[in-house]
């Protein structure tokens, strides 16, 4: 994992706005409408090239494929693994249940009807190992094109669902226990994890189960019981990542990329010790939105373990406000003062295309936000790496 050695590097959480024509093709695929597979693959490949170039133009250092091949950061696994042929899942968001009118608006989003979350009803095995490798090849090609055009991204990363978030979205109707279910997912996902790492990319593991899971999957448990479940998730994750160096791993901690009250979010202070037990060296976390922006202060009393890096969100992922570069610089500076400048990389709270066709932020504003982040990182860098 690259560190901020001469200036603050910038990155983001993963998903980025998809082109309208690609959205239409992916909607059709999700709804079972016959799609020209070669045409879809070709459009994904060209869209990845476009998205890498746009990241570079906006000043993002550590870039990715925008997750453009996936219907969402988690539910894509149903297309790559066997075992998910059960009935659809439903969710209760504890915070939204307190505000039924808002819940109706959120859950009434037409995009939600296209979300396929079939339960696990059979043994989980790898069905389409080529899919992850195609993603890898698309990003490799896009980076090569960007560099040939004179753009110089500092590095590439790719995202994959954690065993825990797969268990969150896909109900277990087959395995005898949650622990057995997590281990089966971990064994199956290992192939994708290793394919990404073998290509030389940093692997980002998406872990909203460790935070959002508290007020959805495990809302009926006590905090102590939830922490025990979270440790099971960490153990399964670490098992799946055992052969990948921590420096080639980062993880994203998330309380849910939806516009809700979030007053039931588990505090970072209640889970940070468990998060630190995960194998990845870098931790991406929400740090810009109104519910979690204050939690930088936690690191006044909690020491960042040796070898760990923080990627705090300095951009909100649900607001069309374009953050002022000075505010971004201040946010970066708060973390740098507490954990060390070399241990901070600027990022976003969450993705900007978490589910295909559903995005709170206008696509053009996404790129303006990214450019503001690059400018804010430049300002912060001048303060923490002053010219001699």
C-alpha positions as CSV (number, residue, x, y, z in Angstrom):
1,X,0.0,0.0,0.0
2,X,1.5,3.3,-1.0
3,X,1.9,6.0,1.7
4,X,1.9,9.7,1.6
5,X,5.6,10.3,1.7
6,X,6.1,13.7,0.0
7,X,2.5,14.8,-0.2
8,X,-1.0,13.6,0.7
9,X,-2.1,11.1,-1.9
10,X,-5.8,10.9,-3.0
11,X,-8.1,8.1,-3.7
12,X,-11.8,7.2,-3.3
13,X,-13.9,4.3,-2.1
14,X,-14.6,2.4,-5.3
15,X,-17.8,2.8,-7.3
16,X,-18.1,5.7,-9.8
17,X,-20.8,6.9,-12.1
18,X,-21.6,4.5,-15.0
19,X,-22.4,5.8,-18.5
20,X,-26.1,5.9,-19.2
21,X,-25.9,3.3,-22.0
22,X,-24.0,0.9,-19.7
23,X,-26.7,1.4,-17.0
24,X,-29.4,0.4,-19.5
25,X,-27.4,-2.7,-20.5
26,X,-26.9,-3.8,-16.9
27,X,-30.5,-3.2,-16.0
28,X,-31.5,-5.5,-18.8
29,X,-29.1,-8.2,-17.6
30,X,-30.4,-7.9,-14.0
31,X,-34.0,-8.3,-15.3
32,X,-33.2,-11.4,-17.3
33,X,-33.5,-9.6,-20.7
34,X,-31.2,-11.2,-23.3
35,X,-28.1,-9.1,-23.7
36,X,-25.4,-9.3,-26.3
37,X,-22.6,-10.6,-24.0
38,X,-19.6,-9.5,-26.2
39,X,-21.2,-6.1,-26.7
40,X,-21.6,-5.7,-22.9
41,X,-18.1,-6.8,-22.2
42,X,-16.7,-4.4,-24.9
43,X,-18.7,-1.5,-23.4
44,X,-17.5,-2.3,-19.9
45,X,-13.9,-2.3,-21.2
46,X,-14.2,1.0,-23.0
47,X,-16.1,2.5,-20.0
48,X,-13.2,1.5,-17.6
49,X,-10.7,3.2,-19.9
50,X,-12.9,6.4,-19.8
51,X,-13.3,6.2,-16.0
52,X,-9.6,5.8,-15.3
53,X,-8.8,8.8,-17.5
54,X,-11.4,10.9,-15.7
55,X,-9.9,10.0,-12.3
56,X,-6.5,11.0,-13.5
57,X,-7.8,14.3,-15.0
58,X,-9.5,15.1,-11.6
59,X,-6.2,14.6,-9.8
60,X,-6.9,11.2,-8.1
61,X,-3.6,9.3,-7.4
62,X,-4.8,5.8,-6.6
63,X,-7.4,4.9,-9.2
64,X,-9.6,1.9,-10.0
65,X,-12.1,0.5,-12.5
66,X,-15.0,2.3,-10.9
67,X,-16.6,-1.2,-10.3
68,X,-18.3,-0.6,-13.6
69,X,-18.8,-4.4,-14.4
70,X,-20.8,-4.9,-11.2
71,X,-24.5,-4.3,-10.4
72,X,-23.4,-3.4,-6.9
73,X,-20.3,-3.8,-4.7
74,X,-21.8,-6.9,-3.0
75,X,-24.6,-8.5,-5.0
76,X,-22.3,-9.1,-8.0
77,X,-21.2,-12.3,-6.3
78,X,-24.5,-14.1,-7.2
79,X,-23.2,-14.1,-10.8
80,X,-19.8,-15.4,-10.0
81,X,-20.5,-18.0,-7.3
82,X,-22.8,-21.1,-7.2
83,X,-25.1,-21.5,-4.3
84,X,-27.3,-18.5,-4.5
85,X,-30.6,-19.6,-5.9
86,X,-33.0,-19.1,-3.0
87,X,-35.7,-16.6,-2.5
88,X,-35.0,-12.9,-2.2
89,X,-33.9,-11.2,0.9
90,X,-35.5,-8.3,2.7
91,X,-33.9,-5.9,5.2
92,X,-34.9,-3.8,8.1
93,X,-32.9,-0.6,8.6
94,X,-33.2,0.2,12.3
95,X,-32.7,3.9,11.8
96,X,-35.3,4.2,9.0
97,X,-37.9,2.2,11.0
98,X,-38.1,5.2,13.3
99,X,-39.0,7.5,10.4
100,X,-41.6,5.7,8.2
101,X,-42.2,8.5,5.7
102,X,-38.5,8.6,5.0
103,X,-38.3,4.8,4.8
104,X,-41.1,4.8,2.2
105,X,-39.2,7.3,0.1
106,X,-35.9,5.3,0.4
107,X,-37.4,1.9,-0.1
108,X,-39.7,3.2,-2.8
109,X,-36.7,4.0,-5.1
110,X,-37.4,2.2,-8.4
111,X,-33.8,1.1,-8.5
112,X,-34.3,-1.1,-5.5
113,X,-36.7,-3.4,-7.4
114,X,-33.7,-4.4,-9.6
115,X,-31.6,-5.5,-6.6
116,X,-31.3,-9.3,-6.6
117,X,-30.4,-10.8,-3.3
118,X,-31.3,-14.5,-3.5
119,X,-30.6,-16.6,-0.4
120,X,-27.9,-19.2,-0.2
121,X,-29.7,-22.6,-0.7
122,X,-26.8,-24.8,-1.9
123,X,-23.0,-25.3,-1.4
124,X,-21.0,-22.2,-2.4
125,X,-18.4,-22.7,-5.1
126,X,-16.8,-20.6,-7.8
127,X,-18.8,-20.6,-11.0
128,X,-17.2,-17.9,-13.1
129,X,-13.5,-17.5,-12.3
130,X,-13.0,-15.6,-15.5
131,X,-15.0,-12.6,-14.4
132,X,-12.5,-11.3,-11.9
133,X,-9.7,-11.8,-14.3
134,X,-11.5,-9.9,-17.0
135,X,-11.9,-7.0,-14.5
136,X,-8.2,-7.2,-13.9
137,X,-7.4,-7.1,-17.6
138,X,-9.8,-4.2,-18.1
139,X,-8.0,-2.1,-15.5
140,X,-4.5,-3.1,-16.7
141,X,-5.5,-2.0,-20.2
142,X,-7.0,1.3,-19.0
143,X,-3.9,2.1,-17.0
144,X,-1.7,1.4,-19.9
145,X,-3.8,3.7,-22.1
146,X,-3.7,6.4,-19.5
147,X,0.0,6.3,-19.2
148,X,0.5,6.3,-23.0
149,X,-1.6,9.5,-23.0
150,X,0.8,11.1,-20.5
151,X,-1.3,10.6,-17.4
152,X,0.5,9.3,-14.4
153,X,-1.7,7.6,-11.8
154,X,0.3,6.6,-8.7
155,X,-1.3,3.2,-8.5
156,X,-4.3,1.0,-9.0
157,X,-6.7,-0.8,-6.7
158,X,-9.7,-3.1,-7.1
159,X,-12.6,-3.8,-4.8
160,X,-14.2,-7.1,-3.8
161,X,-16.9,-8.0,-1.4
162,X,-15.9,-9.3,2.1
163,X,-17.3,-12.7,3.3
164,X,-19.2,-10.7,5.9
165,X,-21.0,-8.3,3.5
166,X,-22.0,-11.3,1.3
167,X,-23.6,-12.9,4.4
168,X,-25.4,-9.6,5.1
169,X,-27.1,-9.3,1.7
170,X,-27.6,-13.0,1.0
171,X,-29.6,-14.9,3.7
172,X,-28.2,-18.3,4.7
173,X,-30.8,-21.1,4.1
174,X,-28.2,-23.9,3.6
175,X,-25.3,-24.0,6.1
176,X,-25.8,-25.2,9.7
177,X,-24.4,-22.0,11.3
178,X,-23.3,-18.5,10.6
179,X,-19.7,-19.4,11.2
180,X,-19.9,-22.3,8.6
181,X,-21.6,-19.9,6.2
182,X,-18.9,-17.3,6.5
183,X,-16.1,-19.9,6.1
184,X,-17.7,-21.2,2.9
185,X,-18.0,-17.7,1.4
186,X,-14.4,-17.0,2.4
187,X,-13.2,-20.1,0.6
188,X,-15.1,-19.2,-2.5
189,X,-14.1,-15.6,-2.6
190,X,-10.4,-16.4,-2.1
191,X,-10.0,-17.0,-5.8
192,X,-11.1,-13.5,-6.7
193,X,-9.0,-12.0,-4.0
194,X,-5.9,-13.8,-5.2
195,X,-6.5,-12.9,-8.8
196,X,-6.5,-9.2,-8.0
197,X,-3.4,-9.4,-5.8
198,X,-1.6,-11.6,-8.4
199,X,-2.1,-8.8,-11.0
200,X,-0.2,-6.4,-8.7
201,X,-3.2,-4.3,-7.7
202,X,-4.1,-3.3,-4.2
203,X,-7.1,-5.3,-3.1
204,X,-9.8,-3.4,-1.3
205,X,-12.2,-5.5,0.8
206,X,-15.6,-3.9,1.3
207,X,-16.7,-4.4,4.9
208,X,-19.9,-2.5,5.7
209,X,-20.9,-5.6,7.7
210,X,-18.6,-4.4,10.4
211,X,-20.5,-1.2,10.8
212,X,-23.8,-1.1,8.9
213,X,-24.4,-4.7,9.9
214,X,-25.0,-3.5,13.4
215,X,-28.3,-1.8,12.6
216,X,-29.4,-4.2,9.9
217,X,-28.3,-7.8,10.2
218,X,-27.6,-7.7,13.9
219,X,-30.0,-5.0,15.1
220,X,-31.5,-7.4,17.7
221,X,-28.2,-8.2,19.4
222,X,-26.5,-6.4,22.3
223,X,-23.3,-4.6,21.5
224,X,-21.3,-7.4,23.2
225,X,-23.1,-10.0,21.0
226,X,-22.5,-7.9,17.9
227,X,-18.8,-7.6,18.6
228,X,-18.6,-11.4,18.9
229,X,-20.3,-11.7,15.5
230,X,-18.0,-9.0,14.0
231,X,-15.0,-11.0,15.2
232,X,-16.3,-14.1,13.3
233,X,-16.5,-11.9,10.2
234,X,-12.9,-10.7,10.8
235,X,-11.6,-14.3,11.3
236,X,-13.3,-15.5,8.0
237,X,-11.8,-12.5,6.2
238,X,-8.3,-13.0,7.5
239,X,-8.5,-16.7,6.6
240,X,-9.4,-15.7,3.0
241,X,-6.6,-13.2,2.8
242,X,-3.9,-15.3,4.5
243,X,-1.7,-15.5,1.4
244,X,-1.8,-11.7,0.5
245,X,0.6,-9.3,2.2
246,X,-1.2,-6.7,4.4
247,X,0.6,-4.0,2.5
248,X,-1.3,-5.0,-0.6
249,X,-4.7,-4.8,1.2
250,X,-7.1,-2.1,2.2
251,X,-10.6,-2.3,3.6
252,X,-13.6,0.0,3.5
253,X,-15.6,0.5,6.7
254,X,-19.1,1.8,6.1
255,X,-22.3,2.5,7.9
256,X,-24.5,2.5,4.7
257,X,-24.4,4.7,1.7
258,X,-28.0,5.8,1.9
259,X,-29.6,9.1,2.9
260,X,-31.0,8.3,6.3
261,X,-30.9,9.5,9.9
262,X,-28.1,7.1,10.8
263,X,-28.8,7.7,14.5
264,X,-28.4,4.0,15.1
265,X,-24.9,3.8,13.7
266,X,-22.5,2.0,16.0
267,X,-19.8,4.4,17.1
268,X,-16.4,3.9,15.6
269,X,-15.1,3.7,19.2
270,X,-17.1,0.6,19.8
271,X,-15.6,-1.4,16.9
272,X,-12.2,0.1,16.1
273,X,-10.2,-2.5,18.1
274,X,-12.0,-5.2,16.1
275,X,-11.3,-3.4,12.8
276,X,-7.6,-3.2,13.7
277,X,-7.5,-7.0,13.9
278,X,-8.2,-7.3,10.1
279,X,-5.3,-8.1,7.9
280,X,-5.4,-5.1,5.6
281,X,-2.9,-2.4,6.3
282,X,-5.1,0.5,5.2
283,X,-8.6,1.4,6.5
284,X,-11.0,3.6,4.5
285,X,-13.7,5.0,6.7
286,X,-16.5,7.6,6.6
287,X,-15.2,10.9,8.1
288,X,-17.0,13.7,6.2
289,X,-20.7,13.1,6.8
290,X,-22.6,14.7,9.7
291,X,-22.8,11.4,11.7
292,X,-19.1,10.5,11.7
293,X,-17.1,13.7,10.9
294,X,-16.4,14.1,14.7
295,X,-14.8,10.7,15.1
296,X,-11.3,11.9,14.1
297,X,-11.0,12.9,17.8
298,X,-11.0,9.1,18.7
299,X,-7.4,9.0,17.6
300,X,-6.4,11.4,20.4
301,X,-6.7,8.4,22.7
302,X,-6.5,5.4,20.3
303,X,-3.1,4.8,18.9
304,X,-2.9,3.7,15.2
305,X,-1.2,0.3,15.2
306,X,2.2,0.1,13.5
307,X,1.9,-0.5,9.8
308,X,-1.7,0.8,9.5
309,X,-2.8,3.6,7.3
310,X,-6.1,5.6,7.4
311,X,-8.0,6.7,4.4
312,X,-10.6,9.1,5.9
313,X,-13.4,10.3,3.8
314,X,-13.0,14.0,3.1
315,X,-15.8,14.0,0.5
316,X,-19.5,13.3,1.4
317,X,-20.9,10.6,-0.9
318,X,-24.6,11.6,-0.7
319,X,-24.5,15.4,-1.0
320,X,-24.3,17.5,-4.1
321,X,-22.4,20.2,-2.2
322,X,-18.9,20.5,-3.6
323,X,-16.6,20.6,-0.6
324,X,-14.4,23.7,-0.3
325,X,-10.7,22.7,-0.8
326,X,-9.8,24.5,2.4
327,X,-12.3,22.4,4.4
328,X,-10.8,19.3,2.7
329,X,-7.3,20.4,3.8
330,X,-8.6,20.9,7.3
331,X,-10.1,17.4,7.4
332,X,-6.8,15.9,6.1
333,X,-4.8,17.9,8.6
334,X,-6.9,16.8,11.6
335,X,-6.0,13.2,10.9
336,X,-2.4,13.9,10.0
337,X,-1.8,15.7,13.3
338,X,-3.1,12.7,15.2
339,X,-1.7,9.7,13.4
340,X,1.1,11.2,11.3
341,X,1.2,12.7,7.8
342,X,2.6,9.5,6.2
343,X,-0.3,7.5,7.6
344,X,-3.1,9.5,5.9
345,X,-4.5,9.2,2.3
346,X,-7.5,11.4,1.4
347,X,-10.6,9.5,0.2
348,X,-14.4,9.7,-0.1
349,X,-16.9,8.5,2.5
350,X,-18.4,5.9,0.1
351,X,-19.0,5.3,-3.5
352,X,-20.8,7.3,-6.1
353,X,-22.4,4.4,-8.0
354,X,-22.9,1.9,-5.2
355,X,-25.9,0.3,-7.0
356,X,-26.3,0.5,-10.8
357,X,-28.6,3.3,-11.8
358,X,-28.9,4.7,-8.3
359,X,-26.7,7.7,-7.3
360,X,-27.4,10.6,-4.9
361,X,-24.7,12.8,-6.5
362,X,-24.9,14.1,-10.0
363,X,-22.1,12.5,-12.1
364,X,-20.6,15.8,-13.2
365,X,-20.5,17.0,-9.6
366,X,-18.7,13.8,-8.6
367,X,-15.7,14.9,-10.7
368,X,-15.9,18.4,-9.4
369,X,-15.7,16.9,-5.9
370,X,-12.7,14.8,-6.9
371,X,-10.9,17.9,-8.3
372,X,-11.7,19.8,-5.0
373,X,-10.1,16.8,-3.1
374,X,-7.0,17.0,-5.2
375,X,-6.8,20.8,-4.5
376,X,-7.4,20.3,-0.8
377,X,-4.7,17.6,-0.6
378,X,-2.3,20.1,-2.3
379,X,-3.1,22.7,0.3
380,X,-2.7,20.3,3.1
381,X,0.6,19.0,1.7
382,X,2.1,22.5,1.6
383,X,1.3,22.8,5.3
384,X,2.7,19.4,6.3
385,X,5.6,19.2,3.8
386,X,6.7,22.9,3.7
387,X,9.3,23.8,1.2
388,X,12.8,24.0,2.7
